[in-house]
Amino acid sequence: MAERTEKSMSAEEIKARLPSDEVLCDLAELYKMFGDSTRTKILSCLQIRACFVNELAEVLGMSVSAVSHQLRILRGAKLVRGAKQGKEVLYSLDDDHVTKILECGLTHVNEP
């Protein structure tokens, strides 16, 4: 028997293929991180190269305190990581997935 096409799937079959509510909630929380323009600017800077907090503050025209606050949020969401270098912390994107998310979003918003 031929496999049913997506158009002929029942509501129950669609429901069975959905990720769990917990996973969808986690996904929504992830996307909330990109809903703040300051955080997306920080992520964009870190996509170019790893930076110290004071460098990010200078590029963004913000206080070190404000940038540090946003970095804490991004670190908690596993989007950035910090590596201690002397008395300072060098921040970078956590992994290639973050770059892919940014690239997909940019491709979408730049569509004609």
N, C-alpha and C positions, 0 to 999 in steps of 0.2 A: 504494500500500500504506500502511496506517495506521502511524503511529509506534508503536513498542513502548512499553508502559506501564512505569513504573519497577519494578513488581513482576515483570515478565517479563525484566528485564535479567540478563544472565549475569554471573558473577563477573569475567570478563575485561572486560566493558563497564564495570562499576563501577570496576575497577582503572584503566582507561584515562581515566576522568573525574576521578580523584583528583589533587590537586596533587602536585607532586614531593616526595620525601622531604625535600629541603632546605627547601622552603617550609613543610612541616608541622612540621619541627624548629624553624624560626624562629617559627612560630605558638605552639608549645609554650613556647618561651623567653619570648615576649611574655606569655602567660598566667601564667607563673611570677612575673612582676613584680607581679601582682595577688594572689599567694598569700601575701604578707606584709602583715599588718594595718597596720604602720607606713607602708609605702609607699601603701597604699590610703587611709590617713588624710591623708597628704601630698597625694595626688592630689585627694582630696575638698576639702581646703582650697583648693587651686589652682583647683578648679572654681568656687569661690565668688568668689575674686579672686586676682590675682597677689600674691605675698608675698616678703619677704626671709627669709633663713635664721633670723634671730633671732625674727621673728614666728612662723614655723612652730614653732620650738623652744618658744616660750612657750605657744602654743595646745596643743601636744601634750604639754607637760610633759617635754620631753627636752632633752638637751644640744645645743648648736649643732653640736658635732662629730658626734654621732650623726645629726642631721638632714642635715648636709652629706654624710655617707657615703651615706645613702639617696638623696639628690638626685643624687649622682654615678652611682649605679646606674640611676636613672630617666632621667637624661640620656643615658647609654650606650644605653638601650633606646629612645631617641627619644620618650619620653613627656612630658618636660619640657624647657624651654629656659630659659636665663638671659640676662638683658640687664644689662650693667654699668651701674650708676648711681652715679657717684662711686667710692667705695671698696667699695661693696656690689653684690650681684647680686640683681636682682629676678627671681624664678622664676615661670613660668606654664606652663600645659599647652602642649604642642608644637603641637597643632592640634585641630580639631573632632572628629577621629576618637577621640581620648582621651575626650572628653566623651561621645560616643555609646557607647563601650565601658562606661564607668561607668554610664550611664543604663540600658543593657540589662541589666547585671549587677544593678543595684538593683531593676529591674522584676522580674527573675527571682527574686531572694531574697525579695522582698516579696509574691510570689504566695501566695494562701491555700492 
